[in-house]
């Protein structure tokens, strides 16, 4: 059994949190929290396919240049190789799950001078 309180925790971006609920060779499940006004950097994954599912709050996700707003209990799939970015443009925290198959760590390519970065 796993809980957010007992899961491996990490921070990313400007005050964002992640908890590894499941890390396996086949797929991963991460619980993430983003404060208002934060965002991930634009990137894609060479092999990993991802599904974002909002648990609370509202997130904006851009997939292949198209923006969608995800509210509580809504989700979106991001196929491998497709550029994407998630934003919290609301006034409240957003909490969501990121499910990746295979795990996305070491598979991320950022649109910048860096070739890649581990998530």
Buried (B, 14 or more C-beta within 10 A) or exposed (E): EEEEEEBEEEEBBEEBBBBBBBEEEEBBBBBBBBBEEBBBEBBBBEEBBBBBBBEEBBBBBBBEEEEEEBEBEBBBEBEBEBBBBBBBBBEEBBBBBBBBBBBBBEBBBBEEEEEEEEB
